Amino acid sequence: MASIINSISFKNFFNYFGEFEDTRYDFEEGVNIIVADNGAGKSKFFNAFLWLFYDQILDSDDKIKKGVKDIAVKIISDKAKNETPIGDSVETGIQIEYSTGRWKYQIIKSFRATRIRENITSFDSWQIVMNDVEVNQTDHILPRYKPVFDAEEKNNVIKQLILPNLRQYSFFQGEEVDSIIDFGKKSSIEDAVRTLTDISKYESLVLLTKSFKLKAERDLNRQVDLNDAQNDRFKKANEIKAELEKNYELETTKLKEFKNLYEAAEKEKNELEENFSNAERRNEFDIKIKEQNRKVNEVGEEYSKFLETLNSRFFDGNFSWISLGFENIEAEFQHKIQKFREVHYEKKALKNISNNPNKQFHFLPLDSPDSVSLKNMIEKEHCFVCDREAKEGSHAHNHFIKLKNRAVDSKKDIDFVKSNLEGFFGGLQINAQPFYNKIASIEDSILKTREKEIALNERLTKLKKELKFLKDQKKDILISGTEDENSQSIINRYKGSIKRMEQSSIQIERLEGITKRIYDSIKNTEKEIASLVPSDIPEGYLLHFNLCSDLAEATVKAKERVFDNMVNLLEQYANEHFQNLIKYNELAGGHLKFDKTPSGAIEFNYIDNKGNLVSGAAEGFQRMKKFSVVMAVISANTNKYNYPLLADAPLSAFGSAFTEGFFEATGKVFPQSIILVNDLYDKDDEMKINELGKKIIKGDLVKRVYVNQVTEGVEQVELVTTKIKLK
Amino acid sequence: MDRNQILREIISDKKICEQHKIKDVQTLTTTPPYYNKIVEVMSVIINENDNNLSETQIYRKIKNLHNLA
């Protein structure tokens, strides 16, 4: 909806003396013209809008825009200042009414000046108090205004009359048009296009989509990398799994072998179990039998040896069994030997006597009794010669001792025989000695020997019986089929099978552990593989990237397209406007050309019909070109431009040749234009406008025409601007 | 320039129309239901950019459209 200025009023504002009602200018849609000579308040009119939008006033003295408060005294109508006594105040202000859509607004900006001194032009003479901006609104149905109190809302009301970034295209004065479109600055047109075509939105979207494309690409690449890593891991996991399965196979085979070994050993063990127990028992018997045999042999040997010694006991002096029954033999021998010796000695004695009658009375021969007999007799305390006792200490006993100790002189005796057999008998005696000493004990010895023999025999017999018993027991143990096998062999085999079972069991346990671990590893690897199944990267990322990529490309193209379209449109409108602007000019116009430079900037060229570049045109012509571009910018806006044109004396910048065309063109572009001109003023004319002016105001697009004039020939303090409403 | 207009201008790209089988660009809007994913994505970008969301925030939103982390 267009903003249409309904009225502008002044209160003691420069040459506009009086209340708002006294200096009210009403406007309509379309072209509104205020014709005013120089000094008739034309630029002051413009200042009102400066105050409205910027709280500034253009100081005509130095052409510098200044703050209202700073220049307040200059703003106050001289007449009003003059008529305000010291101590009194005067209100100075502007009032602008405008409509947009449903609402109508009234904006009043003013200040109060209290005169404190005489000099009305001096800043020191006035106390200035700025009033709060007053904003009132109403809808078109109810005529009464209602005040707007919110400061932000007030600002918005003021702003929306002409938005700040659009004011340079709507609100300008004179040579300002040069700065709007400065063909020396290539960005001028671009800035204009950007402002009026929302190309900035596209630019923003271009940046966004470009960034999103990069981010999506980064995310996708990250996924691809992850996927590659995942694929690598998948491949590696499969390799690991294959390796594990191979190991599993290997270990399982080993396990099977050991299990087979175990089974075989167990089978053997079970088979041998009974045999082993029998064999063990047999072995036990064997051991016992062996032991028993040893005992039997030992005792048997002892018995044999004992029996062997029996014969020797006959002749062994320790036993003298041969002497059994010869208890009296000694006595008989003694008797007989004695007899022999007596006879011998008798004969010897007789021989000796015959030979030596002196020795006939020798009672005993030197060797008689012999020493052995003597010893016997001494020991037994008995004389065998006399056969009587000879107790120790007795005479006979002592005699024995003497005889035993006497010196032997056998050489003197003459033996009558070759041998008196003494040696023989002596030998007999000597040899028999041990025998007949034992005679008394022979029976006892025989008895004991017999007892021993019996004992040994019994013992042997017993051992043999036991041995037989053991053998019989051993025979009783049934050994099926292996009776012939050595029990130790069976035992060894049995024990061997148990050992093999044990060893196999250990290996089985170990291998079962290993296979279980490998199996678990395989399972874990399979789980990992399942989670790493290589697939395309998640579709979302690819789609996301593709979409972002497409959109980035499309947004750039859209922006360029929009820009190019806008430039083309701009060119089209610029030429239309230009043609409108110059149609009353005598010079044939060329063609405005907007070209895009390789850097993307817009180059504005003016070419003739033959396509040649035209340069060096007059200043007004140049400005008309610029203005046509300005208007083109406004026209090319896809949204209808909604703001009025407020132009102060643009025609003086363009030149009179373009005035008519200007009014026509602006009427077509701006929903409302308020143009302040002095080019149409003719003071001598009754209507105060020249012919061109009259022609112009006849146009349908021109809705209002005012002519400002000032009172002539008066002092400054009496100078006021009055208006004549022509249309 | 309104959001729909911007959306249509961008989606009217020939390549996009062919790839995403968009026949009538003028019926596209930046409000649901969306014609397809690309329209949805672009709509989110346009809308949220107008809502002054940050680039990161907008990106997160369009990622969520694909259920991406």
Interface residues (C-beta under 8 A of the other chain):
Chain A: T197 D198 K201 Y202 S204 L205 L208 T209 S211 F212 K215 D219 P538 G540 Y541 L543 H544 L547 C548 D550 L551 E553 A554 T555 K557 A558 R561 V562 T638 N639
Chain B: M1 Q5 I6 E9 I10 I11 S12 D13 K15 I16 Q19 H20 K37 I38 V41 M42 I45 I46 N49 E55 I58 Y59 I62 K63 H66 N67 L68
